[in-house]
């Protein structure tokens, strides 16, 4: 008899506990649907490499970055950037900067912060180093440009200017204003 009473109390306790703990939660927070906004990151990667190839299958440019983040569907940003690109003559140029931004589908990379670009200017056997704080690299048009102060160190000779456009396909370098330095052919 005691066993039947004990078993009945246990069953009633289990039923009461399941109703108490399994019933509707008081003060529960209903899930809120989250909508994606334009500020949501699409992807992020550390020590990543981004390569865009041209119609010939060869890389137009390669970006190595400590961090790559997609800020929106149209913009990708980089930190601690090292970039290489080739001009139409096949010459490889290298660039490094603290930051960079890529407009997707544009082939244009904006580099900022201690920017250095090295390569052979067309028709020259000597390496050129361009240094500035901001530089645009358009790999499709083979143009690198800046509106900021820039220094060109070419074979140990230096020129500085405010603004520069280098049309690599046309083998042309234009220093825009406030040009300082003496540059004579060797």
Helices and strands as residue ranges (DSSP letters): H 2-22, E 44-53, E 59-72, E 75-86, E 92-103, E 108-120, E 127-138, E 143-154, E 157-167, E 172-180
